[in-house]
Amino acid sequence: MTDKTETLKHDEVTSSVGGQGKGKTQLLRITGLLGLAIAAPFFLWVPLGLTGLTPSMIDVFGVVGLRFPAAVTIGGLLLAAIGFHKI
């Protein structure tokens, strides 16, 4: 009995193992960029609020209300992590 082995090119291996087509990769990239776009305003607001160029988040939301921008930022970053996973 003889063992037959096949050698696949790198492109064939990645396409068959990953199972990702161009459309899925494009959708994941858009999802990642959307997540970054959601989180970016809150990232920029913190240093601008500390320098006094904009009102601080505490002035706008209050200490208890800081949960809202934190939740939106974390949600955006989670969406970006899902979108940019294995791209």
N, CA and C atoms as an extended XYZ file, in Angstrom:
261
Properties=species:S:1:pos:R:3:atomname:S:1:resname:S:1:resid:I:1 pbc="F F F"
N         0.833       -1.160        0.000 N   MET     1
C         0.000        0.000        0.000 CA  MET     1
C         0.889        1.239        0.000 C   MET     1
N         0.539        2.183       -0.809 N   THR     2
C         1.347        3.399       -0.938 CA  THR     2
C         0.568        4.588       -0.399 C   THR     2
N         1.267        5.450        0.325 N   ASP     3
C         0.660        6.685        0.811 CA  ASP     3
C         0.824        7.765       -0.236 C   ASP     3
N        -0.279        8.353       -0.625 N   LYS     4
C        -0.219        9.457       -1.584 CA  LYS     4
C        -0.389       10.758       -0.812 C   LYS     4
N         0.557       11.645       -0.978 N   THR     5
C         0.453       12.951       -0.329 CA  THR     5
C         0.356       14.023       -1.394 C   THR     5
N        -0.384       15.030       -1.088 N   GLU     6
C        -0.526       16.151       -2.012 CA  GLU     6
C         0.114       17.379       -1.392 C   GLU     6
N         0.759       18.145       -2.213 N   THR     7
C         1.344       19.395       -1.764 CA  THR     7
C         0.509       20.533       -2.329 C   THR     7
N         0.005       21.363       -1.446 N   LEU     8
C        -0.817       22.488       -1.860 CA  LEU     8
C         0.005       23.760       -1.790 C   LEU     8
N        -0.298       24.661       -2.668 N   LYS     9
C         0.345       25.963       -2.609 CA  LYS     9
C        -0.189       26.723       -1.402 C   LYS     9
N         0.545       27.744       -0.996 N   HIS    10
C         0.163       28.516        0.189 CA  HIS    10
C        -1.212       29.169        0.007 C   HIS    10
N        -1.508       29.654       -1.188 N   ASP    11
C        -2.800       30.298       -1.429 CA  ASP    11
C        -3.950       29.307       -1.295 C   ASP    11
N        -3.731       28.090       -1.776 N   GLU    12
C        -4.789       27.096       -1.690 CA  GLU    12
C        -5.033       26.686       -0.243 C   GLU    12
N        -3.972       26.609        0.536 N   VAL    13
C        -4.119       26.217        1.935 CA  VAL    13
C        -4.860       27.291        2.716 C   VAL    13
N        -4.489       28.543        2.529 N   THR    14
C        -5.143       29.604        3.289 CA  THR    14
C        -6.591       29.773        2.878 C   THR    14
N        -6.893       29.592        1.605 N   SER    15
C        -8.280       29.762        1.191 CA  SER    15
C        -9.150       28.600        1.659 C   SER    15
N        -8.595       27.370        1.683 N   SER    16
C        -9.412       26.240        2.097 CA  SER    16
C        -9.527       26.156        3.616 C   SER    16
N        -8.459       26.520        4.325 N   VAL    17
C        -8.508       26.443        5.780 CA  VAL    17
C        -9.311       27.597        6.358 C   VAL    17
N        -9.036       28.807        5.889 N   GLY    18
C        -9.715       29.974        6.437 CA  GLY    18
C       -11.167       30.040        6.023 C   GLY    18
N       -11.463       29.618        4.811 N   GLY    19
C       -12.830       29.664        4.329 CA  GLY    19
C       -13.335       31.072        4.110 C   GLY    19
N       -12.421       32.024        3.977 N   GLN    20
C       -12.838       33.411        3.801 CA  GLN    20
C       -12.711       33.794        2.343 C   GLN    20
N       -13.764       34.341        1.809 N   GLY    21
C       -13.718       34.877        0.472 CA  GLY    21
C       -13.411       36.355        0.518 C   GLY    21
N       -13.350       36.953       -0.649 N   LYS    22
C       -13.083       38.390       -0.696 CA  LYS    22
C       -14.201       39.192       -0.060 C   LYS    22
N       -15.426       38.759       -0.248 N   GLY    23
C       -16.564       39.491        0.304 CA  GLY    23
C       -16.570       39.499        1.817 C   GLY    23
N       -16.217       38.366        2.413 N   LYS    24
C       -16.206       38.288        3.878 CA  LYS    24
C       -15.069       39.134        4.448 C   LYS    24
N       -13.914       39.121        3.794 N   THR    25
C       -12.793       39.934        4.255 CA  THR    25
C       -13.132       41.410        4.155 C   THR    25
N       -13.783       41.794        3.064 N   GLN    26
C       -14.184       43.191        2.880 CA  GLN    26
C       -15.191       43.607        3.950 C   GLN    26
N       -16.129       42.724        4.255 N   LEU    27
C       -17.126       43.022        5.278 CA  LEU    27
C       -16.486       43.152        6.658 C   LEU    27
N       -15.518       42.280        6.957 N   LEU    28
C       -14.828       42.369        8.242 CA  LEU    28
C       -14.025       43.660        8.350 C   LEU    28
N       -13.387       44.056        7.274 N   ARG    29
C       -12.607       45.295        7.293 CA  ARG    29
C       -13.524       46.501        7.518 C   ARG    29
N       -14.671       46.518        6.858 N   ILE    30
C       -15.629       47.612        7.054 CA  ILE    30
C       -16.146       47.620        8.490 C   ILE    30
N       -16.387       46.439        9.049 N   THR    31
C       -16.840       46.334       10.436 CA  THR    31
C       -15.782       46.884       11.389 C   THR    31
N       -14.520       46.564       11.132 N   GLY    32
C       -13.443       47.080       11.972 CA  GLY    32
C       -13.319       48.589       11.898 C   GLY    32
N       -13.435       49.126       10.698 N   LEU    33
C       -13.359       50.580       10.544 CA  LEU    33
C       -14.553       51.273       11.187 C   LEU    33
N       -15.714       50.655       11.120 N   LEU    34
C       -16.892       51.204       11.782 CA  LEU    34
C       -16.698       51.228       13.297 C   LEU    34
N       -16.132       50.164       13.836 N   GLY    35
C       -15.859       50.126       15.271 CA  GLY    35
C       -14.882       51.208       15.699 C   GLY    35
N       -13.850       51.437       14.895 N   LEU    36
C       -12.903       52.508       15.207 CA  LEU    36
C       -13.560       53.877       15.107 C   LEU    36
N       -14.439       54.038       14.130 N   ALA    37
C       -15.141       55.319       13.979 CA  ALA    37
C       -16.076       55.586       15.157 C   ALA    37
N       -16.638       54.540       15.724 N   ILE    38
C       -17.507       54.708       16.892 CA  ILE    38
C       -16.693       55.096       18.119 C   ILE    38
N       -15.512       54.494       18.289 N   ALA    39
C       -14.710       54.733       19.492 CA  ALA    39
C       -13.873       56.002       19.405 C   ALA    39
N       -13.515       56.440       18.214 N   ALA    40
C       -12.575       57.562       18.043 CA  ALA    40
C       -13.031       58.879       18.681 C   ALA    40
N       -14.284       59.304       18.549 N   PRO    41
C       -14.662       60.590       19.157 CA  PRO    41
C       -14.435       60.640       20.669 C   PRO    41
N       -14.682       59.521       21.348 N   PHE    42
C       -14.491       59.517       22.790 CA  PHE    42
C       -13.009       59.506       23.153 C   PHE    42
N       -12.178       58.864       22.309 N   PHE    43
C       -10.732       58.915       22.535 CA  PHE    43
C       -10.216       60.336       22.372 C   PHE    43
N       -10.735       61.041       21.404 N   LEU    44
C       -10.277       62.409       21.171 CA  LEU    44
C       -10.835       63.382       22.209 C   LEU    44
N       -12.004       63.081       22.731 N   TRP    45
C       -12.643       63.969       23.678 CA  TRP    45
C       -11.866       64.049       24.997 C   TRP    45
N       -11.281       62.944       25.431 N   VAL    46
C       -10.595       62.926       26.729 CA  VAL    46
C        -9.427       63.913       26.780 C   VAL    46
N        -8.462       63.870       25.848 N   PRO    47
C        -7.372       64.856       25.948 CA  PRO    47
C        -7.835       66.282       25.675 C   PRO    47
N        -8.814       66.444       24.793 N   LEU    48
C        -9.325       67.787       24.544 CA  LEU    48
C       -10.041       68.343       25.768 C   LEU    48
N       -10.737       67.483       26.498 N   GLY    49
C       -11.409       67.917       27.723 CA  GLY    49
C       -10.423       68.228       28.837 C   GLY    49
N        -9.324       67.491       28.881 N   LEU    50
C        -8.314       67.760       29.913 CA  LEU    50
C        -7.578       69.072       29.656 C   LEU    50
N        -7.411       69.446       28.392 N   THR    51
C        -6.727       70.703       28.079 CA  THR    51
C        -7.663       71.895       28.132 C   THR    51
N        -8.956       71.676       28.227 N   GLY    52
C        -9.907       72.774       28.338 CA  GLY    52
C       -10.445       73.260       26.999 C   GLY    52
N       -10.121       72.576       25.923 N   LEU    53
C       -10.633       72.984       24.612 CA  LEU    53
C       -12.109       72.619       24.433 C   LEU    53
N       -12.541       71.587       25.085 N   THR    54
C       -13.951       71.180       25.079 CA  THR    54
C       -14.357       70.913       26.524 C   THR    54
N       -15.646       70.899       26.815 N   PRO    55
C       -16.050       70.541       28.177 CA  PRO    55
C       -15.660       69.090       28.475 C   PRO    55
N       -15.262       68.814       29.681 N   SER    56
C       -14.849       67.452       30.017 CA  SER    56
C       -16.064       66.529       30.030 C   SER    56
N       -15.797       65.251       29.960 N   MET    57
C       -16.891       64.276       29.974 CA  MET    57
C       -17.652       64.309       31.291 C   MET    57
N       -16.954       64.616       32.355 N   ILE    58
C       -17.622       64.688       33.660 CA  ILE    58
C       -18.604       65.848       33.682 C   ILE    58
N       -18.240       66.985       33.048 N   ASP    59
C       -19.164       68.121       32.986 CA  ASP    59
C       -20.411       67.793       32.176 C   ASP    59
N       -20.247       67.029       31.122 N   VAL    60
C       -21.372       66.726       30.233 CA  VAL    60
C       -22.230       65.583       30.779 C   VAL    60
N       -21.602       64.475       31.169 N   PHE    61
C       -22.350       63.286       31.567 CA  PHE    61
C       -22.488       63.128       33.081 C   PHE    61
N       -21.638       63.782       33.853 N   GLY    62
C       -21.616       63.550       35.287 CA  GLY    62
C       -20.811       62.294       35.599 C   GLY    62
N       -20.498       62.110       36.857 N   VAL    63
C       -19.682       60.949       37.236 CA  VAL    63
C       -20.435       59.649       36.988 C   VAL    63
N       -21.706       59.623       37.357 N   VAL    64
C       -22.499       58.414       37.155 CA  VAL    64
C       -22.749       58.168       35.666 C   VAL    64
N       -22.900       59.245       34.896 N   GLY    65
C       -23.192       59.119       33.477 CA  GLY    65
C       -22.001       58.748       32.613 C   GLY    65
N       -20.816       58.619       33.209 N   LEU    66
C       -19.645       58.219       32.427 CA  LEU    66
C       -19.749       56.794       31.913 C   LEU    66
N       -20.741       56.070       32.412 N   ARG    67
C       -20.952       54.708       31.912 CA  ARG    67
C       -21.335       54.714       30.437 C   ARG    67
N       -22.072       55.714       30.010 N   PHE    68
C       -22.517       55.751       28.613 CA  PHE    68
C       -21.354       55.897       27.636 C   PHE    68
N       -20.476       56.906       27.745 N   PRO    69
C       -19.374       56.966       26.787 CA  PRO    69
C       -18.406       55.794       26.932 C   PRO    69
N       -18.266       55.266       28.153 N   ALA    70
C       -17.398       54.099       28.326 CA  ALA    70
C       -17.978       52.887       27.605 C   ALA    70
N       -19.287       52.699       27.704 N   ALA    71
C       -19.933       51.562       27.036 CA  ALA    71
C       -19.854       51.691       25.525 C   ALA    71
N       -20.055       52.894       25.007 N   VAL    72
C       -19.974       53.103       23.556 CA  VAL    72
C       -18.555       52.864       23.062 C   VAL    72
N       -17.559       53.337       23.814 N   THR    73
C       -16.168       53.141       23.422 CA  THR    73
C       -15.792       51.665       23.453 C   THR    73
N       -16.162       50.967       24.500 N   ILE    74
C       -15.853       49.541       24.585 CA  ILE    74
C       -16.574       48.765       23.507 C   ILE    74
N       -17.825       49.111       23.236 N   GLY    75
C       -18.555       48.449       22.148 CA  GLY    75
C       -17.891       48.670       20.802 C   GLY    75
N       -17.439       49.898       20.547 N   GLY    76
C       -16.745       50.174       19.293 CA  GLY    76
C       -15.442       49.413       19.179 C   GLY    76
N       -14.715       49.316       20.286 N   LEU    77
C       -13.451       48.577       20.255 CA  LEU    77
C       -13.672       47.077       20.094 C   LEU    77
N       -14.727       46.552       20.691 N   LEU    78
C       -15.051       45.134       20.480 CA  LEU    78
C       -15.444       44.871       19.031 C   LEU    78
N       -16.196       45.788       18.456 N   LEU    79
C       -16.568       45.656       17.048 CA  LEU    79
C       -15.329       45.718       16.154 C   LEU    79
N       -14.393       46.604       16.480 N   ALA    80
C       -13.150       46.693       15.717 CA  ALA    80
C       -12.315       45.430       15.873 C   ALA    80
N       -12.294       44.861       17.071 N   ALA    81
C       -11.532       43.623       17.288 CA  ALA    81
C       -12.103       42.473       16.474 C   ALA    81
N       -13.424       42.407       16.397 N   ILE    82
C       -14.053       41.370       15.573 CA  ILE    82
C       -13.758       41.626       14.095 C   ILE    82
N       -13.830       42.879       13.694 N   GLY    83
C       -13.611       43.198       12.290 CA  GLY    83
C       -12.188       42.982       11.820 C   GLY    83
N       -11.213       43.260       12.680 N   PHE    84
C        -9.820       43.127       12.269 CA  PHE    84
C        -9.189       41.805       12.665 C   PHE    84
N        -9.969       40.869       13.173 N   HIS    85
C        -9.433       39.566       13.548 CA  HIS    85
C        -9.023       38.794       12.305 C   HIS    85
N        -7.772       38.403       12.225 N   LYS    86
C        -7.214       37.604       11.128 CA  LYS    86
C        -7.384       38.223        9.759 C   LYS    86
N        -7.132       39.512        9.654 N   ILE    87
C        -7.146       40.136        8.323 CA  ILE    87
C        -5.726       40.284        7.862 C   ILE    87
